Amino acid sequence: MLEETGILSVILILLFVFYLVIRLGAGKKKDIAKSPQITSYLSGVRILIIILAIVALILWFFLN
């Protein structure tokens, strides 16, 4: 089994991969710059991932 730090690193890596897949699926950098809807969507995704990372850190501190 993974230790507490291993669990935290796996969660953070999964969040990064989640953002990377969504970012790549959003299109090319030129398309994102032209569309305010995609830009707004990606900023919402960033906020969601930050909130999930904060919750993961809080839960990780309770495991210790």
PQR file with spaces between the fields and no chain letter, atoms N, CA, C, O and H, PARSE charges and radii, in Angstrom:
ATOM       1  N    MET     1       0.827   -1.186    0.000 -0.4000 1.5000
ATOM       2  CA   MET     1       0.000    0.000    0.000 -0.0000 2.0000
ATOM       3  C    MET     1       0.874    1.254    0.000  0.5500 1.7000
ATOM       4  O    MET     1       2.046    1.226    0.378 -0.5500 1.4000
ATOM       5  N    LEU     2       0.277    2.318   -0.426 -0.4000 1.5000
ATOM       6  CA   LEU     2       0.982    3.589   -0.445 -0.0000 2.0000
ATOM       7  C    LEU     2       0.929    4.249    0.922  0.5500 1.7000
ATOM       8  O    LEU     2      -0.038    4.105    1.671 -0.5500 1.4000
ATOM       9  H    LEU     2      -0.675    2.340   -0.733  0.4000 1.0000
ATOM      10  N    GLU     3       1.975    4.965    1.219 -0.4000 1.5000
ATOM      11  CA   GLU     3       1.963    5.758    2.446 -0.0000 2.0000
ATOM      12  C    GLU     3       1.213    7.055    2.193  0.5500 1.7000
ATOM      13  O    GLU     3       0.730    7.294    1.086 -0.5500 1.4000
ATOM      14  H    GLU     3       2.760    5.082    0.611  0.4000 1.0000
ATOM      15  N    GLU     4       1.117    7.882    3.206 -0.4000 1.5000
ATOM      16  CA   GLU     4       0.339    9.115    3.082 -0.0000 2.0000
ATOM      17  C    GLU     4       0.895   10.045    2.007  0.5500 1.7000
ATOM      18  O    GLU     4       0.129   10.632    1.242 -0.5500 1.4000
ATOM      19  H    GLU     4       1.509    7.687    4.105  0.4000 1.0000
ATOM      20  N    THR     5       2.210   10.186    1.939 -0.4000 1.5000
ATOM      21  CA   THR     5       2.786   11.071    0.925 -0.0000 2.0000
ATOM      22  C    THR     5       2.582   10.504   -0.469  0.5500 1.7000
ATOM      23  O    THR     5       2.420   11.261   -1.426 -0.5500 1.4000
ATOM      24  H    THR     5       2.833    9.710    2.559  0.4000 1.0000
ATOM      25  N    GLY     6       2.587    9.201   -0.597 -0.4000 1.5000
ATOM      26  CA   GLY     6       2.326    8.572   -1.888 -0.0000 2.0000
ATOM      27  C    GLY     6       0.910    8.821   -2.360  0.5500 1.7000
ATOM      28  O    GLY     6       0.670    9.063   -3.543 -0.5500 1.4000
ATOM      29  H    GLY     6       2.719    8.586    0.180  0.4000 1.0000
ATOM      30  N    ILE     7      -0.022    8.762   -1.429 -0.4000 1.5000
ATOM      31  CA   ILE     7      -1.421    9.029   -1.761 -0.0000 2.0000
ATOM      32  C    ILE     7      -1.591   10.466   -2.230  0.5500 1.7000
ATOM      33  O    ILE     7      -2.278   10.724   -3.219 -0.5500 1.4000
ATOM      34  H    ILE     7       0.174    8.566   -0.468  0.4000 1.0000
ATOM      35  N    LEU     8      -0.966   11.402   -1.521 -0.4000 1.5000
ATOM      36  CA   LEU     8      -1.065   12.815   -1.900 -0.0000 2.0000
ATOM      37  C    LEU     8      -0.457   13.053   -3.277  0.5500 1.7000
ATOM      38  O    LEU     8      -1.038   13.771   -4.091 -0.5500 1.4000
ATOM      39  H    LEU     8      -0.408   11.193   -0.718  0.4000 1.0000
ATOM      40  N    SER     9       0.698   12.462   -3.548 -0.4000 1.5000
ATOM      41  CA   SER     9       1.336   12.665   -4.846 -0.0000 2.0000
ATOM      42  C    SER     9       0.504   12.051   -5.970  0.5500 1.7000
ATOM      43  O    SER     9       0.426   12.626   -7.056 -0.5500 1.4000
ATOM      44  H    SER     9       1.170   11.878   -2.887  0.4000 1.0000
ATOM      45  N    VAL    10      -0.117   10.900   -5.733 -0.4000 1.5000
ATOM      46  CA   VAL    10      -0.976   10.291   -6.752 -0.0000 2.0000
ATOM      47  C    VAL    10      -2.185   11.179   -7.033  0.5500 1.7000
ATOM      48  O    VAL    10      -2.567   11.356   -8.189 -0.5500 1.4000
ATOM      49  H    VAL    10      -0.054   10.433   -4.851  0.4000 1.0000
ATOM      50  N    ILE    11      -2.781   11.731   -5.998 -0.4000 1.5000
ATOM      51  CA   ILE    11      -3.936   12.612   -6.189 -0.0000 2.0000
ATOM      52  C    ILE    11      -3.541   13.849   -6.983  0.5500 1.7000
ATOM      53  O    ILE    11      -4.259   14.245   -7.901 -0.5500 1.4000
ATOM      54  H    ILE    11      -2.471   11.587   -5.058  0.4000 1.0000
ATOM      55  N    LEU    12      -2.411   14.466   -6.647 -0.4000 1.5000
ATOM      56  CA   LEU    12      -1.981   15.672   -7.359 -0.0000 2.0000
ATOM      57  C    LEU    12      -1.616   15.362   -8.810  0.5500 1.7000
ATOM      58  O    LEU    12      -1.890   16.164   -9.703 -0.5500 1.4000
ATOM      59  H    LEU    12      -1.827   14.145   -5.902  0.4000 1.0000
ATOM      60  N    ILE    13      -1.004   14.214   -9.050 -0.4000 1.5000
ATOM      61  CA   ILE    13      -0.683   13.819  -10.429 -0.0000 2.0000
ATOM      62  C    ILE    13      -1.959   13.580  -11.225  0.5500 1.7000
ATOM      63  O    ILE    13      -2.050   13.983  -12.385 -0.5500 1.4000
ATOM      64  H    ILE    13      -0.781   13.562   -8.325  0.4000 1.0000
ATOM      65  N    LEU    14      -2.942   12.929  -10.616 -0.4000 1.5000
ATOM      66  CA   LEU    14      -4.210   12.705  -11.301 -0.0000 2.0000
ATOM      67  C    LEU    14      -4.924   14.014  -11.623  0.5500 1.7000
ATOM      68  O    LEU    14      -5.526   14.144  -12.689 -0.5500 1.4000
ATOM      69  H    LEU    14      -2.868   12.601   -9.674  0.4000 1.0000
ATOM      70  N    LEU    15      -4.864   14.983  -10.714 -0.4000 1.5000
ATOM      71  CA   LEU    15      -5.461   16.292  -10.987 -0.0000 2.0000
ATOM      72  C    LEU    15      -4.746   16.995  -12.139  0.5500 1.7000
ATOM      73  O    LEU    15      -5.387   17.630  -12.977 -0.5500 1.4000
ATOM      74  H    LEU    15      -4.376   14.877   -9.847  0.4000 1.0000
ATOM      75  N    PHE    16      -3.421   16.882  -12.180 -0.4000 1.5000
ATOM      76  CA   PHE    16      -2.664   17.490  -13.273 -0.0000 2.0000
ATOM      77  C    PHE    16      -3.003   16.830  -14.604  0.5500 1.7000
ATOM      78  O    PHE    16      -3.181   17.518  -15.609 -0.5500 1.4000
ATOM      79  H    PHE    16      -2.900   16.367  -11.500  0.4000 1.0000
ATOM      80  N    VAL    17      -3.094   15.511  -14.616 -0.4000 1.5000
ATOM      81  CA   VAL    17      -3.443   14.790  -15.847 -0.0000 2.0000
ATOM      82  C    VAL    17      -4.856   15.146  -16.278  0.5500 1.7000
ATOM      83  O    VAL    17      -5.119   15.302  -17.471 -0.5500 1.4000
ATOM      84  H    VAL    17      -2.950   14.952  -13.800  0.4000 1.0000
ATOM      85  N    PHE    18      -5.764   15.276  -15.325 -0.4000 1.5000
ATOM      86  CA   PHE    18      -7.136   15.690  -15.613 -0.0000 2.0000
ATOM      87  C    PHE    18      -7.154   17.044  -16.318  0.5500 1.7000
ATOM      88  O    PHE    18      -7.849   17.214  -17.319 -0.5500 1.4000
ATOM      89  H    PHE    18      -5.550   15.150  -14.356  0.4000 1.0000
ATOM      90  N    TYR    19      -6.389   18.013  -15.795 -0.4000 1.5000
ATOM      91  CA   TYR    19      -6.332   19.326  -16.430 -0.0000 2.0000
ATOM      92  C    TYR    19      -5.677   19.242  -17.803  0.5500 1.7000
ATOM      93  O    TYR    19      -6.133   19.884  -18.749 -0.5500 1.4000
ATOM      94  H    TYR    19      -5.824   17.875  -14.981  0.4000 1.0000
ATOM      95  N    LEU    20      -4.619   18.459  -17.916 -0.4000 1.5000
ATOM      96  CA   LEU    20      -3.911   18.338  -19.185 -0.0000 2.0000
ATOM      97  C    LEU    20      -4.815   17.768  -20.274  0.5500 1.7000
ATOM      98  O    LEU    20      -4.790   18.254  -21.405 -0.5500 1.4000
ATOM      99  H    LEU    20      -4.248   17.938  -17.147  0.4000 1.0000
ATOM     100  N    VAL    21      -5.603   16.761  -19.961 -0.4000 1.5000
ATOM     101  CA   VAL    21      -6.511   16.161  -20.938 -0.0000 2.0000
ATOM     102  C    VAL    21      -7.579   17.159  -21.358  0.5500 1.7000
ATOM     103  O    VAL    21      -7.900   17.263  -22.542 -0.5500 1.4000
ATOM     104  H    VAL    21      -5.623   16.367  -19.042  0.4000 1.0000
ATOM     105  N    ILE    22      -8.129   17.891  -20.399 -0.4000 1.5000
ATOM     106  CA   ILE    22      -9.144   18.893  -20.735 -0.0000 2.0000
ATOM     107  C    ILE    22      -8.537   20.008  -21.576  0.5500 1.7000
ATOM     108  O    ILE    22      -9.158   20.480  -22.528 -0.5500 1.4000
ATOM     109  H    ILE    22      -7.868   17.806  -19.438  0.4000 1.0000
ATOM     110  N    ARG    23      -7.334   20.425  -21.230 -0.4000 1.5000
ATOM     111  CA   ARG    23      -6.654   21.495  -21.979 -0.0000 2.0000
ATOM     112  C    ARG    23      -6.359   21.067  -23.405  0.5500 1.7000
ATOM     113  O    ARG    23      -6.558   21.843  -24.340 -0.5500 1.4000
ATOM     114  H    ARG    23      -6.829   20.042  -20.457  0.4000 1.0000
ATOM     115  N    LEU    24      -5.888   19.845  -23.579 -0.4000 1.5000
ATOM     116  CA   LEU    24      -5.607   19.354  -24.933 -0.0000 2.0000
ATOM     117  C    LEU    24      -6.894   19.159  -25.727  0.5500 1.7000
ATOM     118  O    LEU    24      -6.906   19.348  -26.943 -0.5500 1.4000
ATOM     119  H    LEU    24      -5.726   19.215  -22.820  0.4000 1.0000
ATOM     120  N    GLY    25      -7.965   18.787  -25.054 -0.4000 1.5000
ATOM     121  CA   GLY    25      -9.239   18.609  -25.732 -0.0000 2.0000
ATOM     122  C    GLY    25      -9.904   19.922  -26.108  0.5500 1.7000
ATOM     123  O    GLY    25     -10.796   19.941  -26.957 -0.5500 1.4000
ATOM     124  H    GLY    25      -7.954   18.634  -24.066  0.4000 1.0000
ATOM     125  N    ALA    26      -9.485   21.016  -25.493 -0.4000 1.5000
ATOM     126  CA   ALA    26     -10.092   22.318  -25.775 -0.0000 2.0000
ATOM     127  C    ALA    26      -9.666   22.871  -27.125  0.5500 1.7000
ATOM     128  O    ALA    26     -10.356   23.721  -27.688 -0.5500 1.4000
ATOM     129  H    ALA    26      -8.760   21.000  -24.804  0.4000 1.0000
ATOM     130  N    GLY    27      -8.563   22.411  -27.643 -0.4000 1.5000
ATOM     131  CA   GLY    27      -8.122   22.872  -28.952 -0.0000 2.0000
ATOM     132  C    GLY    27      -6.748   23.506  -28.896  0.5500 1.7000
ATOM     133  O    GLY    27      -6.053   23.482  -27.881 -0.5500 1.4000
ATOM     134  H    GLY    27      -8.002   21.720  -27.186  0.4000 1.0000
ATOM     135  N    LYS    28      -6.389   24.076  -30.042 -0.4000 1.5000
ATOM     136  CA   LYS    28      -5.080   24.721  -30.153 -0.0000 2.0000
ATOM     137  C    LYS    28      -5.064   26.044  -29.402  0.5500 1.7000
ATOM     138  O    LYS    28      -6.109   26.605  -29.071 -0.5500 1.4000
ATOM     139  H    LYS    28      -6.954   24.095  -30.867  0.4000 1.0000
ATOM     140  N    LYS    29      -3.868   26.522  -29.144 -0.4000 1.5000
ATOM     141  CA   LYS    29      -3.720   27.763  -28.377 -0.0000 2.0000
ATOM     142  C    LYS    29      -4.378   28.943  -29.100  0.5500 1.7000
ATOM     143  O    LYS    29      -4.930   29.836  -28.456 -0.5500 1.4000
ATOM     144  H    LYS    29      -3.020   26.066  -29.413  0.4000 1.0000
ATOM     145  N    LYS    30      -4.321   28.947  -30.425 -0.4000 1.5000
ATOM     146  CA   LYS    30      -4.948   30.027  -31.194 -0.0000 2.0000
ATOM     147  C    LYS    30      -6.462   30.015  -31.021  0.5500 1.7000
ATOM     148  O    LYS    30      -7.091   31.065  -30.889 -0.5500 1.4000
ATOM     149  H    LYS    30      -3.873   28.222  -30.948  0.4000 1.0000
ATOM     150  N    ASP    31      -7.045   28.805  -31.024 -0.4000 1.5000
ATOM     151  CA   ASP    31      -8.498   28.694  -30.873 -0.0000 2.0000
ATOM     152  C    ASP    31      -8.947   29.153  -29.497  0.5500 1.7000
ATOM     153  O    ASP    31      -9.991   29.789  -29.354 -0.5500 1.4000
ATOM     154  H    ASP    31      -6.534   27.952  -31.131  0.4000 1.0000
ATOM     155  N    ILE    32      -8.160   28.829  -28.496 -0.4000 1.5000
ATOM     156  CA   ILE    32      -8.514   29.209  -27.125 -0.0000 2.0000
ATOM     157  C    ILE    32      -8.444   30.722  -26.952  0.5500 1.7000
ATOM     158  O    ILE    32      -9.295   31.317  -26.291 -0.5500 1.4000
ATOM     159  H    ILE    32      -7.312   28.312  -28.612  0.4000 1.0000
ATOM     160  N    ALA    33      -7.424   31.343  -27.551 -0.4000 1.5000
ATOM     161  CA   ALA    33      -7.268   32.791  -27.430 -0.0000 2.0000
ATOM     162  C    ALA    33      -8.407   33.541  -28.119  0.5500 1.7000
ATOM     163  O    ALA    33      -8.791   34.625  -27.680 -0.5500 1.4000
ATOM     164  H    ALA    33      -6.733   30.859  -28.089  0.4000 1.0000
ATOM     165  N    LYS    34      -8.946   32.966  -29.195 -0.4000 1.5000
ATOM     166  CA   LYS    34     -10.011   33.631  -29.932 -0.0000 2.0000
ATOM     167  C    LYS    34     -11.380   33.479  -29.280  0.5500 1.7000
ATOM     168  O    LYS    34     -12.245   34.336  -29.456 -0.5500 1.4000
ATOM     169  H    LYS    34      -8.634   32.086  -29.552  0.4000 1.0000
ATOM     170  N    SER    35     -11.583   32.413  -28.540 -0.4000 1.5000
ATOM     171  CA   SER    35     -12.905   32.130  -27.988 -0.0000 2.0000
ATOM     172  C    SER    35     -12.968   32.474  -26.496  0.5500 1.7000
ATOM     173  O    SER    35     -12.282   31.849  -25.688 -0.5500 1.4000
ATOM     174  H    SER    35     -10.880   31.716  -28.397  0.4000 1.0000
ATOM     175  N    PRO    36     -13.777   33.453  -26.132 -0.5600 1.5000
ATOM     176  CA   PRO    36     -13.908   33.774  -24.706  0.2800 2.0000
ATOM     177  C    PRO    36     -14.635   32.677  -23.931  0.5500 1.7000
ATOM     178  O    PRO    36     -14.445   32.552  -22.721 -0.5500 1.4000
ATOM     179  N    GLN    37     -15.462   31.882  -24.607 -0.4000 1.5000
ATOM     180  CA   GLN    37     -16.166   30.795  -23.931 -0.0000 2.0000
ATOM     181  C    GLN    37     -15.200   29.711  -23.482  0.5500 1.7000
ATOM     182  O    GLN    37     -15.304   29.205  -22.364 -0.5500 1.4000
ATOM     183  H    GLN    37     -15.616   31.984  -25.590  0.4000 1.0000
ATOM     184  N    ILE    38     -14.254   29.350  -24.358 -0.4000 1.5000
ATOM     185  CA   ILE    38     -13.269   28.328  -23.994 -0.0000 2.0000
ATOM     186  C    ILE    38     -12.352   28.850  -22.898  0.5500 1.7000
ATOM     187  O    ILE    38     -12.002   28.110  -21.978 -0.5500 1.4000
ATOM     188  H    ILE    38     -14.169   29.761  -25.266  0.4000 1.0000
ATOM     189  N    THR    39     -11.961   30.111  -22.988 -0.4000 1.5000
ATOM     190  CA   THR    39     -11.112   30.711  -21.955 -0.0000 2.0000
ATOM     191  C    THR    39     -11.816   30.690  -20.601  0.5500 1.7000
ATOM     192  O    THR    39     -11.209   30.363  -19.581 -0.5500 1.4000
ATOM     193  H    THR    39     -12.245   30.711  -23.735  0.4000 1.0000
ATOM     194  N    SER    40     -13.093   31.038  -20.600 -0.4000 1.5000
ATOM     195  CA   SER    40     -13.870   31.022  -19.362 -0.0000 2.0000
ATOM     196  C    SER    40     -14.000   29.601  -18.827  0.5500 1.7000
ATOM     197  O    SER    40     -13.905   29.379  -17.620 -0.5500 1.4000
ATOM     198  H    SER    40     -13.586   31.303  -21.429  0.4000 1.0000
ATOM     199  N    TYR    41     -14.216   28.646  -19.715 -0.4000 1.5000
ATOM     200  CA   TYR    41     -14.343   27.243  -19.306 -0.0000 2.0000
ATOM     201  C    TYR    41     -13.051   26.747  -18.683  0.5500 1.7000
ATOM     202  O    TYR    41     -13.082   26.089  -17.643 -0.5500 1.4000
ATOM     203  H    TYR    41     -14.294   28.827  -20.695  0.4000 1.0000
ATOM     204  N    LEU    42     -11.919   27.049  -19.297 -0.4000 1.5000
ATOM     205  CA   LEU    42     -10.638   26.592  -18.762 -0.0000 2.0000
ATOM     206  C    LEU    42     -10.310   27.259  -17.429  0.5500 1.7000
ATOM     207  O    LEU    42      -9.699   26.632  -16.563 -0.5500 1.4000
ATOM     208  H    LEU    42     -11.893   27.584  -20.142  0.4000 1.0000
ATOM     209  N    SER    43     -10.702   28.504  -17.254 -0.4000 1.5000
ATOM     210  CA   SER    43     -10.468   29.140  -15.952 -0.0000 2.0000
ATOM     211  C    SER    43     -11.344   28.494  -14.880  0.5500 1.7000
ATOM     212  O    SER    43     -10.918   28.352  -13.734 -0.5500 1.4000
ATOM     213  H    SER    43     -11.198   29.013  -17.957  0.4000 1.0000
ATOM     214  N    GLY    44     -12.555   28.107  -15.245 -0.4000 1.5000
ATOM     215  CA   GLY    44     -13.410   27.382  -14.311 -0.0000 2.0000
ATOM     216  C    GLY    44     -12.830   26.026  -13.943  0.5500 1.7000
ATOM     217  O    GLY    44     -12.917   25.597  -12.793 -0.5500 1.4000
ATOM     218  H    GLY    44     -12.901   28.223  -16.176  0.4000 1.0000
ATOM     219  N    VAL    45     -12.237   25.352  -14.923 -0.4000 1.5000
ATOM     220  CA   VAL    45     -11.596   24.058  -14.666 -0.0000 2.0000
ATOM     221  C    VAL    45     -10.398   24.242  -13.738  0.5500 1.7000
ATOM     222  O    VAL    45     -10.181   23.434  -12.835 -0.5500 1.4000
ATOM     223  H    VAL    45     -12.166   25.700  -15.857  0.4000 1.0000
ATOM     224  N    ARG    46      -9.624   25.298  -13.956 -0.4000 1.5000
ATOM     225  CA   ARG    46      -8.473   25.572  -13.075 -0.0000 2.0000
ATOM     226  C    ARG    46      -8.933   25.809  -11.639  0.5500 1.7000
ATOM     227  O    ARG    46      -8.318   25.304  -10.700 -0.5500 1.4000
ATOM     228  H    ARG    46      -9.800   25.954  -14.690  0.4000 1.0000
ATOM     229  N    ILE    47      -9.999   26.566  -11.466 -0.4000 1.5000
ATOM     230  CA   ILE    47     -10.519   26.831  -10.125 -0.0000 2.0000
ATOM     231  C    ILE    47     -10.992   25.536   -9.476  0.5500 1.7000
ATOM     232  O    ILE    47     -10.727   25.301   -8.297 -0.5500 1.4000
ATOM     233  H    ILE    47     -10.498   26.976  -12.229  0.4000 1.0000
ATOM     234  N    LEU    48     -11.686   24.698  -10.232 -0.4000 1.5000
ATOM     235  CA   LEU    48     -12.155   23.412   -9.706 -0.0000 2.0000
ATOM     236  C    LEU    48     -10.986   22.537   -9.270  0.5500 1.7000
ATOM     237  O    LEU    48     -11.039   21.921   -8.206 -0.5500 1.4000
ATOM     238  H    LEU    48     -11.901   24.888  -11.190  0.4000 1.0000
ATOM     239  N    ILE    49      -9.942   22.477  -10.073 -0.4000 1.5000
ATOM     240  CA   ILE    49      -8.785   21.649   -9.736 -0.0000 2.0000
ATOM     241  C    ILE    49      -8.066   22.208   -8.507  0.5500 1.7000
ATOM     242  O    ILE    49      -7.592   21.440   -7.669 -0.5500 1.4000
ATOM     243  H    ILE    49      -9.899   22.978  -10.937  0.4000 1.0000
ATOM     244  N    ILE    50      -7.980   23.512   -8.392 -0.4000 1.5000
ATOM     245  CA   ILE    50      -7.360   24.107   -7.206 -0.0000 2.0000
ATOM     246  C    ILE    50      -8.164   23.773   -5.955  0.5500 1.7000
ATOM     247  O    ILE    50      -7.587   23.452   -4.916 -0.5500 1.4000
ATOM     248  H    ILE    50      -8.364   24.136   -9.072  0.4000 1.0000
ATOM     249  N    ILE    51      -9.489   23.846   -6.046 -0.4000 1.5000
ATOM     250  CA   ILE    51     -10.335   23.500   -4.904 -0.0000 2.0000
ATOM     251  C    ILE    51     -10.149   22.031   -4.532  0.5500 1.7000
ATOM     252  O    ILE    51     -10.045   21.697   -3.352 -0.5500 1.4000
ATOM     253  H    ILE    51      -9.957   24.107   -6.890  0.4000 1.0000
ATOM     254  N    LEU    52     -10.108   21.156   -5.532 -0.4000 1.5000
ATOM     255  CA   LEU    52      -9.902   19.731   -5.262 -0.0000 2.0000
ATOM     256  C    LEU    52      -8.538   19.472   -4.631  0.5500 1.7000
ATOM     257  O    LEU    52      -8.417   18.618   -3.753 -0.5500 1.4000
ATOM     258  H    LEU    52     -10.193   21.427   -6.490  0.4000 1.0000
ATOM     259  N    ALA    53      -7.510   20.201   -5.069 -0.4000 1.5000
ATOM     260  CA   ALA    53      -6.183   20.037   -4.488 -0.0000 2.0000
ATOM     261  C    ALA    53      -6.156   20.512   -3.034  0.5500 1.7000
ATOM     262  O    ALA    53      -5.511   19.891   -2.189 -0.5500 1.4000
ATOM     263  H    ALA    53      -7.609   20.895   -5.782  0.4000 1.0000
ATOM     264  N    ILE    54      -6.846   21.597   -2.746 -0.4000 1.5000
ATOM     265  CA   ILE    54      -6.907   22.093   -1.365 -0.0000 2.0000
ATOM     266  C    ILE    54      -7.632   21.093   -0.466  0.5500 1.7000
ATOM     267  O    ILE    54      -7.200   20.831    0.657 -0.5500 1.4000
ATOM     268  H    ILE    54      -7.370   22.101   -3.432  0.4000 1.0000
ATOM     269  N    VAL    55      -8.732   20.538   -0.964 -0.4000 1.5000
ATOM     270  CA   VAL    55      -9.460   19.530   -0.190 -0.0000 2.0000
ATOM     271  C    VAL    55      -8.581   18.303    0.030  0.5500 1.7000
ATOM     272  O    VAL    55      -8.583   17.731    1.120 -0.5500 1.4000
ATOM     273  H    VAL    55      -9.083   20.750   -1.876  0.4000 1.0000
ATOM     274  N    ALA    56      -7.827   17.892   -0.994 -0.4000 1.5000
ATOM     275  CA   ALA    56      -6.926   16.745   -0.846 -0.0000 2.0000
ATOM     276  C    ALA    56      -5.855   17.028    0.206  0.5500 1.7000
ATOM     277  O    ALA    56      -5.517   16.147    0.997 -0.5500 1.4000
ATOM     278  H    ALA    56      -7.825   18.357   -1.879  0.4000 1.0000
ATOM     279  N    LEU    57      -5.321   18.247    0.222 -0.4000 1.5000
ATOM     280  CA   LEU    57      -4.329   18.601    1.238 -0.0000 2.0000
ATOM     281  C    LEU    57      -4.922   18.586    2.645  0.5500 1.7000
ATOM     282  O    LEU    57      -4.291   18.107    3.588 -0.5500 1.4000
ATOM     283  H    LEU    57      -5.596   18.963   -0.420  0.4000 1.0000
ATOM     284  N    ILE    58      -6.123   19.108    2.777 -0.4000 1.5000
ATOM     285  CA   ILE    58      -6.775   19.111    4.096 -0.0000 2.0000
ATOM     286  C    ILE    58      -7.005   17.686    4.574  0.5500 1.7000
ATOM     287  O    ILE    58      -6.723   17.363    5.728 -0.5500 1.4000
ATOM     288  H    ILE    58      -6.635   19.497    2.012  0.4000 1.0000
ATOM     289  N    LEU    59      -7.513   16.839    3.701 -0.4000 1.5000
ATOM     290  CA   LEU    59      -7.742   15.440    4.073 -0.0000 2.0000
ATOM     291  C    LEU    59      -6.431   14.730    4.371  0.5500 1.7000
ATOM     292  O    LEU    59      -6.373   13.887    5.266 -0.5500 1.4000
ATOM     293  H    LEU    59      -7.743   17.102    2.764  0.4000 1.0000
ATOM     294  N    TRP    60      -5.382   15.060    3.632 -0.4000 1.5000
ATOM     295  CA   TRP    60      -4.084   14.446    3.854 -0.0000 2.0000
ATOM     296  C    TRP    60      -3.525   14.817    5.230  0.5500 1.7000
ATOM     297  O    TRP    60      -2.910   13.985    5.897 -0.5500 1.4000
ATOM     298  H    TRP    60      -5.429   15.744    2.905  0.4000 1.0000
ATOM     299  N    PHE    61      -3.738   16.063    5.649 -0.4000 1.5000
ATOM     300  CA   PHE    61      -3.288   16.476    6.970 -0.0000 2.0000
ATOM     301  C    PHE    61      -4.025   15.725    8.085  0.5500 1.7000
ATOM     302  O    PHE    61      -3.457   15.471    9.147 -0.5500 1.4000
ATOM     303  H    PHE    61      -4.237   16.739    5.107  0.4000 1.0000
ATOM     304  N    PHE    62      -5.298   15.370    7.837 -0.4000 1.5000
ATOM     305  CA   PHE    62      -6.032   14.601    8.834 -0.0000 2.0000
ATOM     306  C    PHE    62      -5.565   13.150    8.905  0.5500 1.7000
ATOM     307  O    PHE    62      -5.736   12.496    9.934 -0.5500 1.4000
ATOM     308  H    PHE    62      -5.760   15.576    6.974  0.4000 1.0000
ATOM     309  N    LEU    63      -4.974   12.641    7.819 -0.4000 1.5000
ATOM     310  CA   LEU    63      -4.456   11.274    7.832 -0.0000 2.0000
ATOM     311  C    LEU    63      -3.202   11.160    8.682  0.5500 1.7000
ATOM     312  O    LEU    63      -2.929   10.111    9.265 -0.5500 1.4000
ATOM     313  H    LEU    63      -4.835   13.172    6.984  0.4000 1.0000
ATOM     314  N    ASN    64      -2.442   12.247    8.748 -0.4000 1.5000
ATOM     315  CA   ASN    64      -1.183   12.206    9.506 -0.0000 2.0000
ATOM     316  C    ASN    64      -1.421   12.235   10.969  0.5500 1.7000
ATOM     317  O    ASN    64      -0.471   12.206   11.750 -0.5500 1.4000
ATOM     318  H    ASN    64      -2.664   13.099    8.274  0.4000 1.0000
